[in-house]
Structures are given as C-alpha cells and as structure tokens.
C-alpha cells in the first residue's frame, strides 16, 4: 500500500527518462507525449539548454529568502515586464498561488483606495483556478467544493459567453472579472475575441479590473506568448505558471503598476517563489521562447493540428462530436467515454493524452512538437476510433443475429 494520499487515480506506469516529445517507461517503452505534464513541459523533455541552465544554477545558490535581492529573479521579472502588459510581478511556486495573488491584489487595490466594500469578483462556470480553499471557491465547481465546508465568499459565477448577463451581475461591490481565455479543465472552451473585448470594455466602463488566468493557455500554448493577445486586449492582472518553468515549479502574478502598488511589505509573501534556482529556470525558458521564430512555430503547429483534427472529424463523425480549443491546447468532444479512449491510447498505442470535463479529450503536446509527431498522434487516434467502430459494428451484428 502506498504511503501517499489517495488523491490521484494513478496508473502503475512510471517513466525513467524523456527526450523531446517522448517519455520512456522503466522497461524502455517509448510513449508519445501529448499530455506534457498538464501543459507544463512546454519545451519537451531533456531540452539541452534547460539541462545546462539547471546544472549551472545548481552549482551556485539554490535558495535564499525573498528578504534578500535575488538577481536572477530581478532579471526574470524585468524580462516579463518588457514583453507583456505588466509593470510588476510576484513569483510563486504554482498556478493556484499565482491566481490567489491575483485575487488578493485586486481586492487590496480597492481597499487601499478606500473602497473597502468592493471585493466581489465575477467568475465563470467551467473554470478551474486551482485547489486551494480560495481557488476552489473562485472556480465554483461543486465537485471540488464538496466536503470542505462553506466556500470563501465574494465570487459570482456565470456561464461564459453572455455579456449582458455579466453586466447585469455587476454591483457596487464588484471589483473584478476573472476568466481563462481558454478553459482547460472545464472542457477546452476558447472564449471568442468579441467576448474578451466585451469583458475589457465592461471593466473599463465600471472601473473594475480584468484578471486573466493564463496558467494553462499562456506561455506560447496558443501560438502567441499569451492567449489574450489574439483578442487585442490587455488585462490588469494575469496569473501564469505551467510553461513558465517548463517542468520546474514556478508561477507568477503580473500586474499593471497602478494596481500592484498597494501590495506593500506584509501584504503577501512566498518562501520559495522565485528563488535563485527557480528564477534561473524561468530565464532559461524565456531564452528559448523569446528566440526568433519560436511562437511562429507553435502557431504553425497549432494550425496543422487543427487541420488534422478536422480530417479526423470528417472521417469519424459518429465519434468526433466537436473540436475545441486554440493552438496546441486542443480538445475533442467525443461520443465514447473519454477516459476509456485515453486509456486505450496509453495502453494499446503508447500515446499520452488528457481528459477534460464534458467528455473532452485534451491534446497538450510540448510546444516543440513537429508535424511528423502530430501525424503520428493522428494515426494512433485513428486506430482507436477504428477499433471502437468495429466493436460497435460487431455488437450490432450480434444483436441482429440474436
């Protein structure tokens, strides 16, 4: 019996090493990785620059408290500011901590202005902001809230897509709107550019802040540095993680200067967030992602993945019910039980993919994926759907004979 909490429905499969878009099991079997550790392994496995940066950093200082200046953190923060809407950032260990910081920053901003009753945040059904007590309340999913007592107050939840409903929900207590430009866990639902621009306009009209959770859809995943860039807007606060460390635990809350300035000593903190080792890895990721042509490659591969998925949908209309997502955050709503399909891909075809709500199969390859890798993945999906259809035909024939 494992000594670990039973909070994961773990497979017995264990990996020994990785290379590019492949993981190798302990027995040496290669697996095509379209899971990427839930969109974390943005640069794949064993990236030489990342490995070299880790080795170099490990020979220096691993950790100092944030009560000291950390040069690598200062450099990482400046590079993020230089390449985004933000003027300031706070480093965390994870995505849920980054969204927690974003919520605290928004509420404290209004408190510091003397608007102490302005703390409510409009959020959306289908969202996933993390597993802390605060963030399960922000997500509002009853499954995640069950068993943990009364949820943190101050969140209203609406179905995404209806701007009139959002405006109707705004009161003098509303301080912000919190949304994922592309929902991951909730079913790989991409918000339209019109809707994102409408939310920005509502925030401007009512003096509210727009908070984006780009923990999963950010850091190049959609073909731009951040997903909101497709809609031509800027948030006031944004939470990022996953790809920011490409496998090393790291997250960040980015904010405009006017919004961040109320976060003075004592308002927030993190023991490990942005320590020397983590910041070195964050800078190594940016070395790769900000290189000329990187995001162009991701955008191209996202388009190619979408094209191949369209072909798959045409070939298997009884199985592929809807295509969702953006770029290399792709979702397939399917007819068969999605967990069964994911297991068949893993066990029979040595391909790793994720599930999401609404019976969606989630494809999250490393951003260094090639078209050959995508074609290989489509071949494996084709084999699974062919087998499912053959089994269904055999069952129907047997029933007819009986």
N, C-alpha and C positions, 0 to 999 in steps of 0.2 A: 504493500500500500504506500502511495506517495506521501511524503511529508508536506506537500504543498496544498494550499487551499484548493478546493474543488470548483473554482470559479470559471475554469475553461473546460470545454468538451474537447480535450486534447486527443489528437491522433498519436499513435505509437511511433509515427515516422519522425526520425531525428536526422539532422543534417550535420555533416562534418566539415564541409568547405563549400565555397561558392566561387564562380568565375563568370563575370558578365551577367547574362540573364539566366544563368543556370545555377542550381543548387545540387550538391551531390550528397546523397544519403550515406549513412555509415557503411553500407555494403558497396558503395561506389556507384549506385544507380543515379544517372542524371535526371533532373526534373526541370522542365521549362517553367520559369518563374514569372507568372502573370498575377502574382499576389504582392510581391515586393514588400513583405512585412507590413501590410496595410498602407501602401504608398510611401513607405519610409525609405526603402533602398532605391532612391532616385537615380543613383549612379551605378546601380547594379552591385555585383559582389566582387571584392578584390580589386577595386579601382586602384591602379598603381600610385596615382597622386595622393589619394586618400591614405593609403597604407604608408607611404613615405612621410606624409604630414603627421600621422599618428605616432610613428616611431620617433620622429624628431621631437615632437612635443613631449612624449613620454620620458625623454632624456633630460627634460628641463623641469619646470614646476607643474605638478599635476593640479594642485588645488591651493588657492588662498581664499580667504573670506572676502566678501564684497565690501568690506570696510577698508580695503586697500585698492589702489588703482591696478587694473589688470590690462596691460597694453593690448593683448590680443582681443579682449572684449571691446576696448575702445575702437580698435580698428574695424572689427566686425560691425559694431553699431554705426560707425561713420559710413561704411560701405552700403549698409541697408538704407540709411538716410539718403545717401547720394543717389540711390537707384529706385526709390519709392516716393510716395507722397509724404512720408513721415519726417518729423523733425527730431524725434526722440524714440528710444526703445528701452524695454526692460526684458532681460533674458530669464528664461525659466527652464525647467527640465522636461516639460511635456506640453502637449496641446491643451489639455484641460486647464493646466495652470496658466497658460497664455490667455485663454478665454476668461478665466477668473480675474486675471489682472485687467483685462479689457473692461469687464463689468464694474470692477472696483474703480477704475479710472473714470469711467463715465459718471458713476454716482458721485464720486468725490469732487468731480469738476463742478457739478451743480451745487453741491453742498458748500464748496468754497466760495461760490458766487452768492451765497445766501439763500438759494432756492432749496431749502432743506427737505421739502416735501416732494421734490422732483426726483424720484428714484425708480419709477416703473419702466420696464423695458418690454417692448413688443417683440415676441419671438414667433417661431413658426412650427407647425406640426410637420413631422418628418425630419426634424433637425436632430443632430447629435453633436453635443458640445463637450462631452467627456463624462467622467464617472464620479467626480467629487459631489458632495451634497449640493453645492451651489449649481453645478453644471447639469445635474440630472433635473433640477428644478427649471433651469433655463431651457432644457430640451423638452420637458413636459411629457415625455413618453411614460405612460402608466406602468409599463413593464419594468422600466428602470427605477421608478419611484416606489414600487410596491415593497413594503416591509421595512421602510426606513423612516417612518414617522412623517409628520407634516413637512411638506416641501417648503423651501425658502420662499418667502413672499416676494412679490414685486415683478412677476412675469405674466404677461398675457400671451396666449397662443392662438394664432390664426392659421388657416390654410393658406399657403403661398399662392400668389397669382392675382389677387383681387386688391387693387389699390384703393378702391372705395371702402372696402372693409377695413383696411389699415387706417385710413383717415378717420373713419367713424370710431375706431378704438382709441384714438388719441385723446388724452385728457390733460388738465394742467399738471398732473403728476408724471406724465410720460417724459422720460429723459432721452430715450434712445430706441433704435430699431436694431436688432441683432439677427443676422442671416448668413447662411452659407451660400455663396453664389452658385455652387454646385453641391447639392446634398449628396453625401457619400453613403453613410449607413442607412439613411432613410429610403433609399431606392434609386440613387444616382439620378436625381432630378436636377436639371440645369435651369436656372432662372433665365428668363429672356432679358435681352438688353433693355427693352422697353420697361420691363418691371423694375429692374435695378435703377434705371434713370428715374423712374417714378418714385421709388423709395428715397433716393437722394433729394428729389425736389420736395417731398413731404418733410424731410428733416430740415431742409433749408427754410421752408415756409413756417414751420412751427418751432424753430430754434432748438431742434433736437440733434443728437449725434447719431451717425450711421456707423455701426460696428459690424465688421465683416469677420467671419470665421473662415479663414483660408488654410486651416490646419491640413486638410486633405487635398483641396483643389488648388492650393498655391504652390509656389516654388517650381514653376515650369510645367506643372502637370497638364495644363490645358493648351500649352503652346505659347503662352506669354509668361512673364515672370509671375504675375498674379492674375487670377481669373477675372477680377473686376475690370481689368484693362480692356477686355473685349467690349464692355458697355460704355467705355469712355468716361467713367466717373472716378471719383476718389472717395474713400471712406474718411472718417475722422479717427477711427481706431481700427486696428486689424490684428488678429491673432494668427500666428503661423507656428508650424512645428513640422513633424514628419520629415519631409525632404530637406529641411534646413540643416540637419546633421547627417543625412544620408545613412543613417544607422546608428549614429551616436546620439544619446539622449540630449535633446536641445529643443527649446521653443523660444518664442519672442512675442511680445506685445509691442506693436508700433503705433505711434500716435502723433498727431499734429502738436506743435509746440504749445499753443494756447491751451489745448486740452490736457497735456501732460504736466503743465507747470504746477498744478496743485498737489502733485504726488511728491511731497517733500519727505525728508528723513522721518521714518517711523510709520509712514502710511502703507508701506508694502516691503517685502523682502524675500530673499531666497538664499538658502545655504549654498546650493550647488550651481544655481543658474548662472551661466556664462563664466564658469571658472576657466582657468587657463587651458585645460585640455579640451573642454567643450568648445571654447571660442576658436581654438586652433583648427578644430574640425569644421566649424562653421565657415571659417575663412577658406579652408581647402575646398569646400563645396562651392563657394562663390567663385573661386578661381576657375573651376570647371564650367559653371553655369553662365557666368558673365563673359566667357570667351566667345569671340565672334562665331556665329552660326549655330550655337547650341540650341537656342529656343526655336530657330528656324527648322532644325532637325526634328525637334519634338512636334512642332506644328505639322510638318510633313508626315511624320509617322502617325499622328492622330488622324489626319485625313485619310491615310492609307488604311488604318484600322477601321475607320468608319466605312470606307468603300467595301472592304472585305466583309464587314458585318452586314452591309446592305445585300451583298450577294448571298450571304448565309440566310438572311431573312426571306429572300425570294425563293431559295431552294427548299426551306423548311418552314412554310407559312403556318403549319399546324403547331410548330414548336416555338418559333420566334414570334412573340406577340407584339413586342415594341422594343425599339432601340432608344437608349437614353444616354445622357452624359455629354462630355465635352473633351476633345483631345484624347489623351491617354488615361482618362477617367471615364471608362465606358461601361455601360450597363445593358444587359439583355434581359428583358422580362420574358420569361419562358412559361410554357404550359406545364411541363413536368416539374415535380418537386425540385426546387433549386439545389437543395442540399444533396439530393441523390445525384444530380448532374455533376456537382463539384467533386463528390467522392469518386464517381466514375472517371472523371478527368484525371484525378490524382492517382487512383489505384490501377486503372487499366491503361492509361495513356501518359502517365508521368508528367502531368501539367498541373500547376498550382493556380487556382483562381479563388475568388472570394464570393460569398453570398451577401445579399443586402435585403432589406425589407421589400415587401410587395413581390416576392418571388423573383428577385433580380439577381442574375449572375454578374458579378463585378470583375472587370478586367483592369488590372493596375500594373502593367509591365514597367520595369525600370525605364527611365527616360532615354537610355542609350540603346533601346531596342532597335532592331533593323527590320526591314520589310520581310527578309527571309524568316526572321523569328515570328513575325505576325502571320505569315503564310503557314508556318509550322503549327502555330496555335489554331488557325482556322481548320487545318487538316484534322487536328485532334477533336475539335468541336464537331466537325462534320461526322467523324467516326462515331461519336457518342449519339448524335441525333439520328444517324442511320440505324444504329443498334436499337434505339428506343422505338423508332417507327417500325422496324422489322418485328420487334417483340409485340408491338400493338397489333400489327397485321396478323401475326401468328395466333395471338389470343382471340382476335375477331374470327379467324378462320375456324379455330377450335370451338368457339361458341356456336358458330353457324352449323358445324358438323353435329354438335351435340343436339 
